[in-house]
Amino acid sequence: MRGLAAVPSYVVMQPTTLCNLDCAYCYLPFRAADRRMPVPVAEAVAAAVNPWAAAGRFSVVWHGGEPLAAGREHLAALIAPFGPEVEHHVQTNATLIDDAWCAFFVEHGVRVSVSVDGPRERNGDRVTRGGGPAYDRILRGVAALRRHGLPFSALAVVGRPEPGLATELYDYFLELGCDVLGVNIEETEGVNLRDNSHDAPLVTAFWAELVAAWRREPRIHLREVEWSLRYAGAVLDGSADDLLPRRLDPIPTVGHDGSVIVLSPELAGFTDVRYGDFASGNVLATPLAEILAHADRTPWVGEFLAGVEACRSSCPYFGFCGGGHAANRYFELGRFDGTQTAHCRNSKIHLLEGVLEHARDHQSPAA
């Protein structure tokens, strides 16, 4: 985990900045504007991605705004330059999904992940541009996926961890029918300035409860919990040093205009007096592989890598998280070389502590 890898495991693409919802916790700065990615941007990215995909598994993640707001015709034109080995994923609020979109997903081999925060009463922050509830429209989209037999993942944002919530959420997503679930505790980042600090015992108990719910009926792949258990098992058998890659995945995000932001999609669209627009280059001017080869020379990236080293030397959880996320440091601390953030505590430290707490509470009694 020193420096950036030259080849990423996936690329995030922003087909449009527009979103048809106006969620209270959204971090995106231009979600009311329809700034669409030109096809030459996708062609430039595909020129790098296709050889990577031919050499091994590789994904393109379409992430807006709301990617489906770009329309089927335009999204198809953006997908077209990519070779058959490339896996396509879309992160969507599902409100636009209908039979025609389901046919599109099948035709283009697109895997769907739906953003929904649980039962109706847990989705108060997910509203339309007019401020109305979006939940029924989300469920209509999910129903279309299920009607067409399309597997889907789900991503839930938790604003306030509280007793009973984890069980409620897990049972809800079992019934919803997703096969993978990611759970994010709300983050202070981008234009979302809401405080995300919580009492440590509450957050730890939330994660422990989620593990218990999952172990009772493990029909869903639970992203955060399964990674935590894998890490804990590796610590016990002495192989934890082999879990993290030797170099950080650059996770390039290609903005609608072709600009490339590494490490944190949440930085796209923002500028800073010290760091500029955070971009390491633009694929319309420089090949993506070349941009990534020199991305560590971007001033803020160097500062972030210094912060990773500070985490390595000071945090006992470094082997679990690998130094945290750049955007969380920037939006919480105002710079990239700080160390612990509220996001670290909520979604890394207390997550692992919750998993271990569950294990301690359910260990077999000594013979």
Disulfide bonds with the S-S distance in Angstrom:
none
